[in-house]
Amino acid sequence: MRVRSEVALATTLRNLKYRSTWGPRGMLAADVSGIRWSPRPISLALQGGGAHGAFTWGALDAVLEHTGHPIVAISGASAGAVNAVLVAHGLLTAGRDGARDALSRFWQALGLAVPWDAFGLVAGDGERFSPAARLLMRWAQTLAPGRTNPLRIDPLRELLDQHVDFERLRHRDAPRLYVAATHANSGRLRVFTNPELTLDAVLASACLPALQAAVVIDGEPYWDGGYSANPALFPLVREHGGDVMLVLLSPWQWNDTPASADEVRLRTAEIAFNAAFLREMHWLAEATQFARRAWWPGPLERRLRRMRWHLIDGHDALSSLPADSKVIAHPQSLTRLRDAGHARAMQWIEQHARMVGRRDSFDLELLFGDGHEVGSRR
């Protein structure tokens, strides 16, 4: 399985030598396999994907440990929003090591929140449901959201409440946060920023409407943010500019065309979850191409000219996993996902980290613009 090949790569990458020196203005300048650079501020854009968010955990762990780039803003949806608030909380409490620790503590606790093995809910390596659990899921989907959980047992709420100080995230010294949620009665995007950020805002961003009742905030119902932005990019462009690191979990393309009713349902849900992001990236790619060619650039064109884009892509590690794996937070599966994300981020650090502050590390137009060809990722 591809996720295992990513983990095997991690073993090879551990043989690289890492050391640190102090650069201009007292900022940390890392040296990775002979590559030196001075850290520049970056913003993070983190996709959602349920338990696949553990891939992002691993990727961020590598970025936090082996680069010194200050993280000034984070935009996230669903699991990306969870990772966003964990990183921000950790940075506030104990810097980069604190962010790594906050991610690790949360994801390990999440893996233990449900007794997957004791209840016989998973099969194989913990990446798919057992036949009994599959029947249970089908039964749950026939009921109204919320009726399958009459006792209101909510591990995610309890874990976030334990691991994140939301009051502190609302202070001015916190990294800027942009948490996407979808208004259930209009389909419109709502982005919660630091002053209005609460536990409910993050839970709304991660609310799956087929399984959970809408999260009500200020009298309005909200669902998963991935339906309207996965994640929202315009706040990073409008408020920050500079370098943006995308951590993507959605596959670029699937190998097989769905045939059964269940396969079609799952595929259409995947497409819907990623459509808003692809539209926004397409617009940004086309607008950036125009801005870089404009003779008399306006304010937006000048801002787009100054932006630089970077990408840590989970396609190779995640595209072969079953759809079940997104909703199964099994400890062994989460560990494999973390290791795959860490390995992929280390590849990016070795090949592209010195481009931060200088230029894009991938071709924005080729990947997201009209130049992208169906069936090709490059």
VEXDREN-2710 file (C-alpha; in Angstrom, 1 decimal):
% VEXDREN-2710
k/r/px/py/pz
1/MET/0.0/0.0/0.0
2/ARG/1.2/3.5/-0.9
3/VAL/1.0/4.8/2.7
4/ARG/3.5/2.1/3.7
5/SER/5.9/3.2/0.9
6/GLU/5.8/6.7/2.4
7/VAL/6.6/5.3/5.8
8/ALA/9.5/3.4/4.4
9/LEU/10.8/6.6/2.9
10/ALA/10.7/8.2/6.3
11/THR/13.3/5.7/7.5
12/THR/15.6/6.7/4.7
13/LEU/15.1/10.4/5.4
14/ARG/16.0/9.9/9.1
15/ASN/19.6/9.3/7.9
16/LEU/19.9/12.9/6.8
17/LYS/21.9/15.3/9.0
18/TYR/20.1/18.2/10.6
19/ARG/21.7/21.1/12.4
20/SER/20.9/24.7/13.2
21/THR/22.8/28.0/13.1
22/TRP/21.8/31.6/13.9
23/GLY/21.1/33.8/10.9
24/PRO/20.5/37.5/10.4
25/ARG/18.6/39.3/13.1
26/GLY/18.9/36.4/15.4
27/MET/16.5/34.2/13.4
28/LEU/17.2/30.5/13.2
29/ALA/18.6/29.3/9.9
30/ALA/18.3/25.6/9.4
31/ASP/20.7/23.4/7.5
32/VAL/19.1/20.3/5.9
33/SER/21.4/18.0/4.0
34/GLY/23.6/21.0/3.0
35/ILE/20.6/23.3/2.2
36/ARG/20.7/26.6/4.2
37/TRP/18.1/29.4/4.3
38/SER/17.0/32.2/6.5
39/PRO/13.4/31.6/7.8
40/ARG/10.6/33.8/6.3
41/PRO/7.1/34.1/7.6
42/ILE/4.6/31.7/6.1
43/SER/0.8/31.1/6.2
44/LEU/-0.7/27.6/6.3
45/ALA/-3.8/26.4/4.4
46/LEU/-4.9/23.1/5.8
47/GLN/-7.5/20.8/4.1
48/GLY/-10.0/18.7/5.8
49/GLY/-10.3/14.9/5.5
50/GLY/-11.4/13.4/8.8
51/ALA/-8.8/11.0/10.2
52/HIS/-6.6/11.7/7.2
53/GLY/-5.8/14.9/9.1
54/ALA/-3.2/12.8/10.8
55/PHE/-1.2/13.1/7.6
56/THR/-1.2/16.9/8.2
57/TRP/-0.1/16.2/11.8
58/GLY/3.0/14.5/10.5
59/ALA/3.7/17.1/7.8
60/LEU/3.4/20.0/10.3
61/ASP/5.6/18.2/12.8
62/ALA/8.4/18.1/10.2
63/VAL/8.0/21.7/9.2
64/LEU/7.9/22.8/12.8
65/GLU/11.0/20.8/13.8
66/HIS/13.2/21.3/10.7
67/THR/12.5/24.8/9.5
68/GLY/12.4/28.1/11.4
69/HIS/9.7/29.8/9.3
70/PRO/7.4/31.8/11.7
71/ILE/3.7/30.8/11.2
72/VAL/1.7/34.0/11.1
73/ALA/-1.7/32.8/9.9
74/ILE/-3.5/29.5/9.5
75/SER/-6.7/28.8/7.5
76/GLY/-8.4/25.4/7.9
77/ALA/-11.6/23.5/7.4
78/SER/-12.8/20.4/9.2
79/ALA/-9.7/18.4/10.3
80/GLY/-7.6/21.2/9.0
81/ALA/-9.4/23.6/11.4
82/VAL/-8.6/21.2/14.3
83/ASN/-4.9/21.1/13.3
84/ALA/-5.0/24.9/12.9
85/VAL/-6.1/25.6/16.5
86/LEU/-3.8/22.9/17.9
87/VAL/-0.8/24.5/16.2
88/ALA/-1.8/28.0/17.3
89/HIS/-2.4/26.9/20.9
90/GLY/1.0/25.1/21.0
91/LEU/2.8/28.1/19.6
92/LEU/1.3/30.4/22.3
93/THR/2.2/28.0/25.1
94/ALA/5.7/26.8/24.2
95/GLY/6.7/27.8/20.8
96/ARG/7.4/25.4/18.0
97/ASP/8.0/22.5/20.3
98/GLY/4.7/23.3/22.0
99/ALA/2.9/23.1/18.7
100/ARG/4.4/19.7/18.0
101/ASP/3.5/18.5/21.4
102/ALA/-0.1/19.8/21.1
103/LEU/-0.6/18.0/17.8
104/SER/0.9/14.7/19.2
105/ARG/-1.1/14.7/22.4
106/PHE/-4.4/15.4/20.6
107/TRP/-4.0/12.8/17.8
108/GLN/-2.8/10.1/20.2
109/ALA/-5.7/10.8/22.5
110/LEU/-8.2/10.7/19.6
111/GLY/-6.9/7.3/18.6
112/LEU/-7.7/6.0/22.1
113/ALA/-11.1/7.7/22.4
114/VAL/-13.0/4.8/20.7
115/PRO/-12.3/1.1/21.5
116/TRP/-12.1/0.1/17.9
117/ASP/-10.6/-3.3/18.4
118/ALA/-12.5/-4.2/21.6
119/PHE/-15.8/-3.6/19.8
120/GLY/-14.7/-5.3/16.6
121/LEU/-15.3/-2.2/14.6
122/VAL/-12.3/-2.4/12.2
123/ALA/-10.8/-5.0/9.9
124/GLY/-7.3/-5.7/8.7
125/ASP/-4.9/-2.9/9.7
126/GLY/-7.6/-0.6/11.0
127/GLU/-8.2/1.2/7.8
128/ARG/-11.6/-0.1/7.0
129/PHE/-14.8/-1.0/8.9
130/SER/-15.6/-4.6/9.8
131/PRO/-18.8/-6.0/8.3
132/ALA/-20.7/-5.4/11.5
133/ALA/-19.5/-1.8/11.7
134/ARG/-20.5/-1.3/8.1
135/LEU/-24.0/-2.4/8.8
136/LEU/-24.1/-0.1/11.8
137/MET/-23.0/2.8/9.7
138/ARG/-25.7/2.1/7.1
139/TRP/-28.3/1.9/9.9
140/ALA/-27.1/5.2/11.3
141/GLN/-27.4/7.0/7.9
142/THR/-31.1/6.0/7.7
143/LEU/-31.9/8.0/10.9
144/ALA/-32.0/11.8/11.3
145/PRO/-28.6/13.3/12.3
146/GLY/-28.3/13.3/16.0
147/ARG/-30.7/10.5/16.7
148/THR/-27.9/7.9/16.5
149/ASN/-26.3/9.6/19.5
150/PRO/-29.1/10.3/22.1
151/LEU/-26.6/10.6/25.0
152/ARG/-24.7/13.3/23.1
153/ILE/-21.3/11.5/23.5
154/ASP/-18.9/13.7/21.6
155/PRO/-15.2/12.7/21.9
156/LEU/-14.0/15.5/19.6
157/ARG/-15.7/18.2/21.7
158/GLU/-14.2/16.7/24.9
159/LEU/-10.7/16.4/23.4
160/LEU/-10.6/19.9/22.0
161/ASP/-11.9/21.3/25.2
162/GLN/-9.0/19.6/27.0
163/HIS/-6.3/20.4/24.6
164/VAL/-7.0/23.9/23.3
165/ASP/-7.3/27.2/25.3
166/PHE/-9.8/29.0/23.0
167/GLU/-9.9/32.1/25.2
168/ARG/-6.1/32.6/24.6
169/LEU/-6.6/32.1/20.9
170/ARG/-8.8/35.2/20.9
171/HIS/-6.0/37.4/22.1
172/ARG/-4.0/39.6/19.7
173/ASP/-0.8/37.8/20.2
174/ALA/-2.2/34.5/18.7
175/PRO/-1.4/33.5/15.1
176/ARG/-4.3/34.7/12.8
177/LEU/-6.8/31.9/12.4
178/TYR/-9.5/31.4/9.7
179/VAL/-11.9/28.5/10.4
180/ALA/-14.3/27.7/7.6
181/ALA/-17.9/26.5/8.2
182/THR/-20.9/26.1/5.9
183/HIS/-24.2/27.8/6.7
184/ALA/-26.6/24.9/6.5
185/ASN/-29.6/26.9/5.3
186/SER/-27.9/28.8/2.5
187/GLY/-24.7/27.0/1.6
188/ARG/-22.7/30.2/2.2
189/LEU/-19.2/30.2/3.7
190/ARG/-18.6/31.7/7.1
191/VAL/-15.0/32.2/8.2
192/PHE/-14.5/32.4/12.0
193/THR/-11.5/34.6/13.0
194/ASN/-9.8/34.9/16.3
195/PRO/-12.1/37.4/18.0
196/GLU/-15.1/35.0/17.4
197/LEU/-13.3/31.7/17.7
198/THR/-14.9/29.2/20.0
199/LEU/-15.0/25.4/20.5
200/ASP/-18.4/25.4/18.7
201/ALA/-16.8/27.1/15.7
202/VAL/-14.3/24.4/15.2
203/LEU/-16.9/21.7/15.8
204/ALA/-19.1/23.4/13.2
205/SER/-16.2/23.3/10.7
206/ALA/-16.0/19.5/11.3
207/CYS/-19.7/18.7/11.4
208/LEU/-20.6/15.8/9.0
209/PRO/-24.3/16.4/8.2
210/ALA/-25.1/12.7/7.5
211/LEU/-24.0/11.7/11.0
212/GLN/-24.3/14.8/13.2
213/ALA/-26.8/17.4/13.9
214/ALA/-25.9/20.9/12.7
215/VAL/-23.9/23.0/15.2
216/VAL/-25.9/26.1/16.1
217/ILE/-24.0/29.4/16.6
218/ASP/-25.8/32.7/17.3
219/GLY/-29.0/30.9/16.3
220/GLU/-27.7/29.7/12.9
221/PRO/-27.0/26.1/11.9
222/TYR/-23.6/25.2/10.4
223/TRP/-22.1/22.1/8.7
224/ASP/-18.6/21.1/7.7
225/GLY/-16.6/23.9/6.2
226/GLY/-15.3/21.7/3.4
227/TYR/-18.5/22.2/1.5
228/SER/-17.9/25.9/1.0
229/ALA/-14.1/26.2/1.3
230/ASN/-11.5/23.5/1.9
231/PRO/-9.9/25.7/3.2
232/ALA/-10.6/29.4/2.7
233/LEU/-7.7/31.0/0.8
234/PHE/-9.0/34.5/0.2
235/PRO/-8.3/35.7/3.8
236/LEU/-4.6/34.7/3.4
237/VAL/-4.4/36.6/0.1
238/ARG/-6.3/39.7/1.4
239/GLU/-4.8/39.9/4.9
240/HIS/-1.3/38.5/4.7
241/GLY/0.1/37.7/1.2
242/GLY/3.7/36.4/1.2
243/ASP/4.3/32.7/1.3
244/VAL/1.4/30.2/1.6
245/MET/1.9/26.5/2.3
246/LEU/-0.9/24.2/1.2
247/VAL/-1.2/20.9/2.9
248/LEU/-3.7/18.9/0.7
249/LEU/-5.5/15.7/1.5
250/SER/-7.9/15.3/-1.4
251/PRO/-6.8/13.1/-4.3
252/TRP/-6.1/14.7/-7.6
253/GLN/-7.7/11.9/-9.4
254/TRP/-9.2/8.5/-8.8
255/ASN/-8.2/5.3/-10.6
256/ASP/-11.6/3.7/-11.1
257/THR/-15.0/5.0/-12.1
258/PRO/-17.6/4.2/-9.5
259/ALA/-20.3/1.6/-10.5
260/SER/-22.3/0.7/-7.4
261/ALA/-24.8/3.0/-5.7
262/ASP/-22.5/3.2/-2.6
263/GLU/-19.5/4.0/-4.7
264/VAL/-21.3/6.7/-6.6
265/ARG/-22.5/8.2/-3.3
266/LEU/-19.0/8.3/-1.9
267/ARG/-17.5/9.7/-5.0
268/THR/-20.0/12.5/-5.3
269/ALA/-19.4/13.4/-1.7
270/GLU/-15.7/13.6/-2.4
271/ILE/-16.2/15.8/-5.4
272/ALA/-18.5/18.1/-3.5
273/PHE/-16.1/18.4/-0.7
274/ASN/-13.2/19.6/-2.9
275/ALA/-15.1/21.6/-5.5
276/ALA/-15.0/25.0/-3.7
277/PHE/-11.2/24.7/-3.1
278/LEU/-10.5/23.8/-6.8
279/ARG/-12.6/26.8/-8.0
280/GLU/-10.8/29.1/-5.6
281/MET/-7.4/27.8/-6.7
282/HIS/-8.3/28.1/-10.3
283/TRP/-9.3/31.7/-9.9
284/LEU/-6.0/32.4/-8.0
285/ALA/-4.0/30.7/-10.7
286/GLU/-5.6/32.7/-13.5
287/ALA/-5.5/36.0/-11.5
288/THR/-1.8/35.5/-10.6
289/GLN/-0.9/34.8/-14.2
290/PHE/-2.6/38.0/-15.3
291/ALA/-1.0/40.0/-12.4
292/ARG/2.5/38.8/-13.3
293/ARG/2.0/39.9/-16.9
294/ALA/0.2/43.2/-16.2
295/TRP/1.9/46.4/-17.3
296/TRP/0.0/48.6/-14.9
297/PRO/-0.8/46.4/-11.9
298/GLY/-3.4/47.5/-9.4
299/PRO/-3.4/46.8/-5.7
300/LEU/-4.6/43.2/-6.1
301/GLU/-2.2/42.5/-8.9
302/ARG/0.7/43.8/-6.8
303/ARG/-0.3/41.7/-3.9
304/LEU/-0.6/38.5/-6.1
305/ARG/2.8/39.3/-7.5
306/ARG/4.3/39.2/-4.1
307/MET/2.7/35.9/-3.1
308/ARG/4.6/32.6/-3.3
309/TRP/2.9/29.2/-3.2
310/HIS/4.2/25.9/-1.7
311/LEU/2.6/22.5/-1.6
312/ILE/2.8/19.3/0.6
313/ASP/0.6/16.9/-1.2
314/GLY/-0.9/13.7/0.3
315/HIS/-2.2/12.2/-2.9
316/ASP/0.4/9.4/-3.2
317/ALA/-0.1/8.3/0.4
318/LEU/-3.9/8.7/0.6
319/SER/-5.5/8.1/-2.8
320/SER/-5.3/4.3/-2.4
321/LEU/-6.9/4.2/1.0
322/PRO/-10.6/3.1/1.4
323/ALA/-13.2/5.7/2.0
324/ASP/-13.8/4.2/5.4
325/SER/-10.4/5.3/6.6
326/LYS/-11.5/9.0/6.8
327/VAL/-13.8/8.2/9.7
328/ILE/-11.7/5.6/11.5
329/ALA/-9.3/7.1/14.0
330/HIS/-7.6/3.8/14.8
331/PRO/-4.2/4.3/16.6
332/GLN/-2.2/2.3/14.2
333/SER/-3.8/3.9/11.1
334/LEU/-3.2/7.4/12.6
335/THR/0.5/6.5/13.2
336/ARG/1.0/5.4/9.6
337/LEU/-0.7/8.5/8.3
338/ARG/1.5/10.7/10.6
339/ASP/4.7/9.0/9.3
340/ALA/3.6/9.3/5.7
341/GLY/2.9/13.1/6.2
342/HIS/6.3/13.5/8.0
343/ALA/8.1/11.7/5.1
344/ARG/6.4/13.8/2.5
345/ALA/7.2/17.1/4.3
346/MET/10.8/16.0/4.6
347/GLN/11.0/15.6/0.9
348/TRP/9.6/19.1/0.4
349/ILE/12.1/20.5/3.0
350/GLU/15.0/18.9/1.2
351/GLN/13.9/19.9/-2.3
352/HIS/12.1/23.2/-1.9
353/ALA/12.4/24.9/1.6
354/ARG/15.1/27.3/0.4
355/MET/12.5/28.7/-2.1
356/VAL/10.4/30.2/0.7
357/GLY/10.5/34.0/0.5
358/ARG/12.0/33.8/-3.1
359/ARG/9.6/32.0/-5.5
360/ASP/6.9/29.4/-5.9
361/SER/8.0/25.8/-5.3
362/PHE/5.4/24.4/-7.7
363/ASP/3.7/25.7/-10.9
364/LEU/0.5/27.3/-9.8
365/GLU/-0.9/27.7/-13.3
366/LEU/0.0/24.2/-14.5
367/LEU/-1.5/22.5/-11.5
368/PHE/-4.7/24.6/-11.0
369/GLY/-5.1/26.9/-14.0
370/ASP/-6.3/26.3/-17.6
371/GLY/-3.0/24.7/-18.3
372/HIS/-3.9/21.7/-16.2
373/GLU/-4.7/18.6/-18.3
374/VAL/-7.3/16.0/-17.1
375/GLY/-5.4/12.9/-16.1
376/SER/-2.2/14.7/-15.2
377/ARG/-0.9/16.1/-11.9
378/ARG/2.0/17.9/-13.4
END
